[in-house]
Amino acid sequence: RRREKPSLFSTTAMGARFTALLLVGAASLMILASSMFGSSSSGAGRIVHVTEHGVAAARQQQLAATAASSRSRLTNLAEAAPGGGGAAAPPLATATASAASPERPAARGALDGSLEAALRVAVPGEAPGFVMASFANSALNDHLVNFVLCAVRARAPFVIGAVDQAAFTMLSARRDAPTYVTPMAKEGASLDGSNQHSSGSWKRFAGMRTGEVLRMVRLGYSVLHTDIDVVWLRSPEPYLMCSGEASRPGGEHGPGSRFECGPLLSADVAVSSDNMSPGRDTEGRASYSAGGTFNTGILFLRPTVKGRAFAEEWHANVVSPPPGSRYVSLTSDQQVFNHMMRKPRQWPGVDAPHGSAVMREAWDGGRVTLGSLPLALFLNGHGYFVQRADLRLKVSPFAVHATYSLDNHDGVAKRQRFREAGLWLADGEEYFRGRFLALNASVPPAVAAALGAARSAGQSPNHIGVHAAALRGYLAELRDALALARALRRTLVLPRWTCYVDKLWAGSDNIIGMGFMYPGSQDAPFLPFACPMDHVLSPAAWAKAEVDYRDAAILDQPQLRASGAVVDVGLEPRPGWTRKAGSLPLGTSAAEARELLKPLAATPVLRLPHARGLLCSIDDAAAFNSLADRLLRIPTWCAKCFQPCSKELAGWLPAEEIRRGGGWDKMSYCMKVDVPPKFDAGGACSLNVQP
């Protein structure tokens, strides 16, 4: 089982492999660096997704439909505030509310920096109840704001432990964020910027976090610890506490329902997992969950006698493990949790009956009853952003945890994933203002030919040959779209491309032999799928170059769907082309295109049907070529082969292409996708495709 690489603020840290006898733990929330951190519609503000493969088209339509169906509900977040009444909110859509606007009234002066004050605001009443708890510092301010807005909309009670004074100042100035000053913030502890678990500040944070969760459990609260990179779509309280209408006969989690809440009441602790198959998890529950890494980024502890005892010892084993114990060498609270729950040198090391909601004999042979949080309801990043398992399984998840993000696995990558899915509410109104050039998603001719060849041969079209051709086409078109956007002084809107294979962090697994799906995710076919940006480009590279862009989800904004907000630019071959409004000849220059599109200068969005053969030349080609060389590069795609790659890949790739990507041992392959042709600095014509 692969696990997530170190995330700058996620509990998961995917590393090398599990073995059946040794659990190599995963890592936790990394806040240590200062750098830490369309449905087919006639609406004008829609990118039309043209694909040859119906499955991908359907997935893209579902993505857009999800955003469109709940867009109107975002216009008044105050109605969704805790205690506002009404049904649970549906999954989030594209943000429309200002990130700075207060959403939940809270009495001024109610927050004095203490945990107790924050809990009183979060959970009004005489007795302690259910509360979510998260921790972060000011380096993650944008993620903090998004977490708050989403949790408020979900009507989920929460507190945030500020890890530095700046985070507390920012959050306490809002009227919707019960927050307090953690011990690290009080002491002014400096974070050393390391993303290694062995760093002193990381270990200090892990100890502080487990200690704060313990404090809340001691106070009698049922605590759901959540990483800050979790978006809450609905409140999980009715399920975890098995309360309200949802728990009654006929209710969503009532007796006999698919996700019955009653059996989970016996769990003192319940945890999410990094497993990859939500369907198998729905059937096997505890037995399937036990086979993977427990992810404490979503972890529930009840204030039972056993729950409190576990919280005490968990914290102790993190901050001061007994000399000679198996916890001494561990470097994260998640690793300690996994080791505590399993019997030493056994796998899975816990009694996990098939179909059961709970695992027996957890923690020293049964000192605690461990619950399994259903993967379909508490989805990880692969299950939601790539598989869209919620649509396939017809469930409305409580949460989406941005694990399995690619690129640098950091705040930039996770923010981009949320934005693409319409789950990012932290952008202010200015983000949606301006003038844009949108590149439509379309199927390059080489891809159409490869798809046709696969069908003719009776093969699946979802393979590395089709995907490589698609990536070459995407980069080529992006060269011209980016160049034209800069010439027009518009912000580029990226298309929602189609991916025909999945992607690993590194080439240590044979994704080829798994049908080009991430090993462990063969729950049900999900290829092709709508590519997250980090499958095609590096969000970090674009951020470093300070090149502004938007993703396709922005076109679902109401202001960009108004009549006249979007104008489709016609592209015609130069021979026979006649000048008319909103039309360009193929093989034009940036200067000519700028002049021809002047009448549309005030139009918010100009939309290109494609960009194949669009530009022949541009101004300042040398500077643009340098920029494009940094931005228009495909992230590394590598895999192991079960047999020599020259043989295993022969049915999909030419021999020369296999040779170019071959590893030293002939049993590994890394795809090579060249950057698009450069524009000629002397002004000679240089098309992105062959005529």
N, C-alpha and C positions, 0 to 999 in steps of 0.2 A: 504494500500500500504506500503510495506516495503521499507526502504531506506538504503543507505549504511552506515556501521559503520564508525566511524572516521578514515579517511585515513591520513597518515602522510603528504601527499602532494596532495591530491585530494580535489576538491571543495565539493564533496558529503560527507555527513555523514549520513549513514543509521541508523536510530534509531528505536524507537518503532513504533507505527502506526499513520497514519493520522486519523483524524475523519472528518466528513463532516462539522463541525463547527469550527475546530481549526487546523490551519496549524502549526504543530510542525516542525520547519525548519530543514534543513539539514546543514551539516557543510562544511567547505572549506579547501583549501590547507593548509596542516600542514607541516610546515618546521621547527618545533620548536625543535626537538630533534637532538642531534648530531648524533644519530643513525638514524635520519630521513632518519630523515634519520639519410604407404607410398603408392603415386600411386603404384600399383603393377608393379614393374619395374625390368628388368634384370640387372639394374645398380648395381655394386658391393657395393656401399655405401648406401644401403637401408635396413631398417628393414622391413621385410615382416610382415604385420599385419594380423594375422590369427584370424578371428572371426567367430562365428556361426551366427551372426546376420548381414544380408546384409547391413542394413542401416548404422551400425557403420563402416563397412568396406568401404562403399562408402564415408562416411565423412572423414575417415582417408586418403583414396586415394585422395580426393579433397584437403585436407590440403597439402599433399605432392606434388600434381600436381601444386598447387598455388606457392609453393616455387620453384619447378623446372622450371616452365614456365618463371619466372622473374629473375632467378639466373644470367643469362648472363648480364642482364641490370645493375646489381650491380657492375660490374667490372670497370665501369668508371663513377663514380658519378659526375665527373666534367661536363659531357654532360647533366646532369639533373639540372645544376645550374640555378637559376633564370635568365631569359633573354636568356637561351640557345636555345630557340626555340623548335619546334617539339611538338608532342602530349603530353598530360598529362601522367605522369608516371603511370604504373599499380600498383596494390598493392604490397607491399614490400615482399621480400622473405628472406631467411636466409642471414645473413650478410657475406660479403666477404671483404669489404673494411676496411682498418685500421682506428680505431677510431681517430687516431692522424693526419691522412692525411688531408691537406686543400682541400676543395671541391669547394669553390666559391671565386674567386679573390676579394680582397678588398684592397683599397689603404692603405698602411701602414701610420699610423698617422692620419687616418680619424676618429678614435674613440678617443675622449678626455674625456670620462666619462659622457658627457652630453646626455640627451635624444634627443636633437635636432640633434646632430652629428650621433647618432645611427639611427634615422629616415631618415637622408639624405642618409646613406649607404643602408638602407633597401629599401627605396622607392626613387630612384633617380628621378630627374625631378623638374620642377618648382612648381608644385601644389601638395598638400597632396593627398594621395590616400588610397588604402586599405593596412592595415598592421595587422599582428597578434602580440599579446603581451603576454608574459609569465614572471613569476617571480619565482626565487628560489635562494637558497644559496648554498654554496660549499659542504654542507653535501649531496647534490644530484648531485654531479659532473657527475656520470655515466648517470643519467637520463637527465641532461643538454646536454651532448654530444649526446645521442641518439636522443633527441628532435631536436637538430641542424641538425644532419645528415639526419634525416627523412624530416624535413622541407625543407632543401636544395634540396633533391632529388625530393620533391613534387613541387619545383619551387614556393614556397609560401613565400612572403615577411614577415619578422618577426623581432621583437626586443625582447631582453631579459633584464629585469630589474634585475641586480645583487643585492641580498639582503645583501651580505657582500663583502668585498674587495677581498677576495680570489676567489670568483666566477667571479668577473670582471677580475681579473688578468688572470685566466685560460681561460676565453672566449675571451678576447681581444688578447691573444697570438695566437689564431686561425685566419685564413683568411676567415672564413665562418660564423661568428657569430656577427651580429650587437648587441652590448651590451652597457649598461650604468650603472652608479652608482645610485642606488635609495637613497632616503632620509635616509632610515634605515641604509644603508651601509655608507653613509657620516657621520652619527652621531655615527657610531660604536656601534649601539644598539645591546645588547647581547640578544640572544634567551634563554629563561629559560628552554628549553628542555621539556616543558609540551605539551601533545597532547590534553589538555582540552581547549575548546573554551573560558572558563572563565579566562584562563591565560592572564597575561598582555601582553606578547610578541605576543601572537596570535592576540589579539584585535588590537595591534599596527600594525601588518602586514596587517590585513584585511583593516584597515583604509588607510594604505600606498598604498595598491594595488588599491583600488577604487579611491584614489586620483590620482594615475598615469594614470589610464584609463581615468579619467576626463581630465587630462592635454592633452592627445593625442586627445581626442574628441574636446577640445577647440581649438587645433591647426588645426582642420579641417580634421582629419583623420577618416576614417571608420575603427573602431577598433574591431577586433575579439579577445576577451580575451580568452586565453586557458591555462588550467592547464599544468604543465610540464609532467604529466603522460598521455599525449595524443600523439599518433603517427599519423602524417599527411601522408596519402597515396597519396593524390592529393591536389592541391591547390583549396580551396573553393572559391577563388576570382571570377571566372566566374559565379558561381551560386549566391553568395551573392550580387555581383554588377550587375548581369544580363548583362554581357558583352561578347564580342567576339563571335566566331562561335557557342558556346554552347547555346547562347540565341536566335539564329536566327531560322526561320522555318526549321524544320527537325533536328535541333540541339538537343543535349542531354537534354537541359532545355528550349527548345523553346516552342512556343505556342502549347498547346494540348499535351505536353509530360507528362509523369507520374510525374515528379518533375519540373514543370514549374517554372521558376524563376521570371516571371513578377509580379505575385501577391505579392511576398515577398518585392518588391520595396516600397510598401506602409508602411512597418514596420519601425518604428524608432528604435526599439530594437527587437532582435530575440534571442531565447534561446533554449538550448537543454533540454531534460528531462530524468528523471530516470525511466521512464516507461519500461515495460518488453516485449512488443509485437510489434516488428517493422511492422508486417503486418497490424495489427489494426491501428497503427499510420499512415501508408501509406494511408489507406482508410479514417480514421476520421480526420487526421491532427490536427487542433486546438482543436477540441472537445475531442480528446483522450489525447492530450498533457496536456490540462488544468486539467485533472483528477489526475495528479501525481505531484511530486516535480519538479519544474524548477531547472535545474542544471547549475549554472553559471560558471562551469568549461569550458563550451563552450558557450560564450555569445557575441553577435554582437551588436554594437552600431553605429548608423549613426550620423554624425554631423549636423542633422537637428535641427531646433529650439526646437522641442519636445525631440529629443534625447539628446541634450545638457542639457536641463532643468532636464530631468530624471537623467542623470549622476551626475549633481550637487546635487540634493536632495538625491540620493542614497548614495553618499559619506557623505553628512551631517548627514544622519540618522545612518550611521555606526559609525562615529567618535564622533558625538555630538547630539544624538537624543533629541528631545524636551522633557522636563520634563513632565511626565504623559502620554506620547504617547505610543502606542503599540510596539514601537521599543526599548524602554529602556531595557527590559528584554532579548532581543535577543542577541545572542553571536557570530553570523557570518554574513558576508556580504550576503551569500546566503539566510539565514533566512530573512534578511531585504528585499532583492529583492522579495522573495515570498510574504511576507506580503504587500509590497507596491503595487504589481500588482493585488491583490485580494481585493474585498470589505470585510470589517470586518464582521465576524460572518456569512459569506455565503460561500457556496461551489458549484461550484469551484470559485465563486466570480469574474468571468470575462466572458464576452459574447464570446463564442467560438463555432461558427457555424460548423456543421459537414462538413468536406471536405474543409474547408477554410484554407488558409495558415496563416491567421492572426486572432488575438483576439481583439475585440473591447471593449471599456469601461475599458481598463486596466489603472491602476494607477489613483485613485480618479475618477473613472467613465468615463475615456476616455481622460486623459491628454496625453496618448501615445498610439500608435498602436503597439501591441506586436506580433511578428512573431513566428511561430513554426518551429524550425529547424527539418527536417525530421529525425526520428530515424534511418531509413535505411541508410541514408547518413552520419549521425554523430552517429555511433554505440557506445553503452556502452559495458562494458566488458562481460555481460551475452549474449547480442545479438550476439557478435562476437566470443568469445572464447568458449562458450558452445553451443548456438543455431546454430551458423554459418548461421545467417539469410541472410547475403549477398549472399550466394550461393543459398539459397532457393528462395529468391526474385529476383535473377539475377541482382544485383546492384553492382556497384563499389563504395564503400563508400569513403568519403573524409577523415574520421578520425576514430580512435579506441581509446576510452577513457577507461583506465584500472580501471573502477569501478567494483564493485561486485567481486573483488578478495577476496580470503579467507585467511586462516592462520592468520597472524598478520596484513593483509591489508596494508602492508608497502612497502617500496622500494624493498625489497628482493622478496616479493610475486609478485609485479607488473613486476619486471624485468624478473622473471621466466615465467610469462604469455606471455610477449613479445617474449622471446627467443623461447618458444615452438611453437609460431605461426610464427616464422621467421621474427619478427618485431623489432629485437634488433640489431642495427648496431654498438653499442659502444664497442664491444669486439675487442681487437687487434689481430694480427695474431697469437700471442702466445697461445691464447685460443684454436685455432684449431690444434695446434701441439701437439704431444705426442703419447702415445700408449693407446689404449682403449679396453675395454671388453664390448661389446654390448649384452644386454639381449633382445631377440626377444619377441614381444608380441604374446601370444598364449592363447588358451582357456583351463583353467584347467579342468580336467575331471569332477569334481563336478559341475562346471558351465555348461558344456555341458549336463550333466544329468538334471540339473534344467531347462535348456532351453527346452530340449526335453519333460520334464514333463509338463511344461507350455503349450507347443504347443498341447500336447495330451489332456490336459484338456480344450483346447479352450481359455486359458487365454493369456493376454499379458505377454511376458517374461520380461518386464521391471518393476520389482518390487523389494522390499527390500530383499526377499529371494535369488534371483539370485545375487543381488549386494553384499550381505554379503558373499556368497560363493566365489564370484570373489575376493573380498578384502582379504579373508583368503588365497586364492591361490596366489595372487600377493605378499603378504608379505612373504609367505613361499619360493617362488622362489627367492625373493630379498635377503633373508638371504644368500643363497648359491652363488648368483651372486656377491654380495658385498664381501663376504669372499674370493671368488676366485680372484676377481679383486685386492684385497689387497695382496693376496699371489703372484700374478703375477706382482705386482707393476704397474698396469694399472688403468686408470680412468674408472669408471663404466659409461656406457651410459644407461640411463633408457629407458624402452620401452614406447610406446604410448598405455597405457592400454585403455580398454573400460569400461565406466561407464553405468550402467543400470538404475540408478536413479540420480536425481539432488541433490543438497545439499544446505542447509540454513546455515546462520551464527549461528543461535541458534534455539532451538526447540519451538519457539513461534507461529509458523504457522502450519497448517495441510497440509503439502506437500503430505501426503498420499492420502487425498481426492482430490488432484489436479492431480492425475495420476502420482505422484512422480516427478512432474515438479514444479519449483519454482512458488509459487502463483503469478499470473499475467502474466506468460509467456506462457499461453496456447494458443498462437497464432496459432501454428501448431505443430504437433508431432516432437520432436527433439531427443527423446530417441531411442536407446542408442547413446552415443556420445563419442568422444575421450577425456579421462579424462585429465584435467589440473593436474599438479603434486599436487596442494593443495587440490584436492579431495581424494587423496590417501595417501600422506605424507605431512609433514610439512617442507616447504623450510627453514623456520626460524631455525628449529631444526638442519637441515643439515648444515646450515651456522654457527650456534653456535658451532657445533662440528668440524667445519673446515674440513669437508669431501668433497673432490672435486668430482664432478660428471658432466655429460653432459646430455642433453635431446636428444631425437631422431632426432631433427631437424639438429643436427651437421652432421649427416650422409648424408645430402644433399649437403655438401660442395664438390666443384669440386675435391679437392685433395683427398677426401675420396671416390670418385666414380671412380677413375682411376683403371685400371685393376690391380689386385693383392693387392689393398689397403685393401680389406676386405676378410677374410677367414672364412668360416662357419665351426665351430667345430662340428663334429659328436658325438652324444651321443648314446651309445648302452648298453643293459643289460650286466652285467659282464659275465654271462654264454654265451659262444660262442664268446665273444669279442676277437679280435686279434689285436695286436699292429700295428698301421699304422699312417701315418702323419695326424695330425689334428683330431684325434679321442680320445675320453675319455670313459672309462667304467663308467656306473652309479654306485653310491656308492663309488666313488674314494675318496682319501684323497687329501688335498690341496698340500701336498708334492709330491704325485704321479702325480697329474695334472701338477704341475710346471715342473717336469722332462719330462713328455710326450709332453708338449707344447714348450719345449726349442727350437726346430728347427724353430718355428714360432716367435721367440722373436723379430725380426725386423719388423714383419707385423704390420702396423698401427692399424688395427681393427681385433680382433677376435670376432666372433658373435656366441652366444649360441642360439640354437633353442628354448630352454626352460631351466629351472633349477630344475625341479621336480626330487627329488631323486639324485641330482648330487653329493653332498658331504656327506661323512660319518664322517669325522673328519678334524680338522684343527690344525695348530700350535697356541699356545697362545690363547686357547679357552676362558679363563676367561676374557681377555681384550676385545676380540671381542664381547662376550656376553654382556658385559657392554655397549659397543658402540651400538650394535643392539637394546638393550632395550630402548635406547633413540631415535634411528632413525626409527625403524620399528614399528611405531604406527600410527594407522588410526586417522585422525582428528575427533573430536566429530561430530557425526551425530545424531541429535535428531529431534523429531517432536511431534506435538499434535495429538490426535485421536479425532474424532467426537463422537465415542462411546468407551466404555472400550477397551483398546488396546488388551486385551486378546481375544476379539471377532473380532475386526477390522483387526488384523494382522494374525489371525488363518489360513487363506488360504495360507499364504506365509512362516510363520516361525513356528518351533516347539514350543510347549507350554513352554518348559524350556528356550528356547532362549528369548521368549517374557518376561518371568518372570525375567530373568537376566537384561533385559534392561528396566524394568518397572519403572515408576516414582512413587512418593509417592501417587499421586492422581489417579492412574490407568488410567489416560487420557493422559499420555505422555510416550514416548519411546525413549531411547537412545541406539543405536546399540553397542554391545560389540563384538569386534574382538580381540581375544587374539594374543599376539606376538608369532612368530614362536618358535618351540622347541629350546632350547639352545644346543649348542655343548657341549659334555661331556669333562670336563677339564682333565679327566684321559685318554682320547683317545678312549673311547668306541664309537661305531658307533651310531650316532644320525641323522637320516634322516629327511628331512623337510616334508616328506609325508609318510604315512603308506605304506609299501611294498604291 
